[in-house]
Amino acid sequence: MILIYSQENNQKMVQKYIVDYQTITNSLTNCKLKDKNDLVNNLISLHSLEEEKIFLKQSEILQKESLNRRSLFLVITLILSILLIWFIVKIARINNKIKIANQILLEQNETIKKQNAQLEILISTKDKLFSIIAHDLRSPFNSILGFSNLLMEHIKEYETDQIVQHVAYINKNAKSTLDLLDKLLNWAKNQTGQIQFNPQNLNLNPLIREVIASLEFSARIKNISLEFAPLAEIEVFADSNMLKTIVRNSVQNAIKFTHSQGKVEILTASLPQGVKISVVDNGIGMSKEIVDNLFFIDKTTIAAGTANEKGSGLGLILCKEFIEKHNGKIEIESREGKGSSFSFILSHPIKGLTS
């Protein structure tokens, strides 16, 4: 249009279209710049998006790797925990077995100590027993043999009084030896469990009177009074033979250590826990040391009686063992020069059993 109007020499129209051309050109230039800016901005945005996408992928990869590491760590931790728990349980079981083994070993050691102590007692008891057999039995038999030989050899030469004296001595030694032998046999039987324990309801007073009757002669020879005055009829739950042995040995022991003109009392009393039987004398008594060692066969001090009677110490030991079979306990009170008291408690009779 500019060219056309130039040919026509129409300057006004030429000027007009030149202005329009410039306007359009400027407009197109501005549009191109805007498009370029938009394109650059889009490219920048796209690049940013790509970088963000790459970053996100890398982050995802890192997260996956971190998650894998955590999973692996958890698995390893779980395995180590299981192994640790198994190890702790194993150690605990081993420690428990060690404790049990140590406990068994301690118990075995304790048993061995007790067995050694019992063995020492048995050895000491055996030695004491052999000593009694070798000395306390052999000596009376030698005396009996000696006096009997003298009597046999000189019976025609002896006066009647001499013969009676020799026979009485032989008789006395024979009785004491038989009594000792009887105690030895009873003690040995009790140690080996050959004596049967058969408790039953017993009337106590007739049993004591029977024992006293068997010992009256021994007491009369020493001019000792035996006293038994029960207040009432009393029953006990006991083994008859053992109870007779207990009472007889206790009274014999009291007679042995009581002077002439002395007194031995047998007392009975019914208590809530049972029947108490006591043998009390006013004899020579004993020291505390003798009382403490009275029931140990390896420590028993054998003292001669007031009439030089001999003994072995087995009588009271046998009494103690028989009383313990009755779940009882022997109690001794003694003062030197004042006398002694031997007491023990037996159970009351059992209802429903006949005496």
Sequence and secondary structure as in RCSB ss.txt:
>XXXX:A:sequence
MILIYSQENNQKMVQKYIVDYQTITNSLTNCKLKDKNDLVNNLISLHSLEEEKIFLKQSEILQKESLNRRSLFLV
ITLILSILLIWFIVKIARINNKIKIANQILLEQNETIKKQNAQLEILISTKDKLFSIIAHDLRSPFNSILGFSNL
LMEHIKEYETDQIVQHVAYINKNAKSTLDLLDKLLNWAKNQTGQIQFNPQNLNLNPLIREVIASLEFSARIKNIS
LEFAPLAEIEVFADSNMLKTIVRNSVQNAIKFTHSQGKVEILTASLPQGVKISVVDNGIGMSKEIVDNLFFIDKT
TIAAGTANEKGSGLGLILCKEFIEKHNGKIEIESREGKGSSFSFILSHPIKGLTS
>XXXX:A:secstr
 HHHHHHTT HHHHHHHHHHHHHHHHHHHHHHHHHHHHHHHHHHHHHHHHHHHHHHHHHHHHHHHHHHHHHHHHH
HHHHHHHHHHHHHHHHHHHHHHHHHHHHHHHHHHHHHHHHHHHHHHHHHHHHHHHHIIIIIIHHHHHHHHHHHHH
HHHHTTTS HHHHHHHHHHHHHHHHHHHHHHHHHHHHHHHHTT S    EEEEHHHHHHHHHHHHHHHHHHTT E
EE   SS  EEEE HHHHHHHHHHHHHHHHHTS TT EEEEEEEEETTEEEEEEEE S    HHHHHTTT TTT 
     TT     SHHHHHHHHHHHHTT   EEEEETTTEEEEEEEEB   TT   
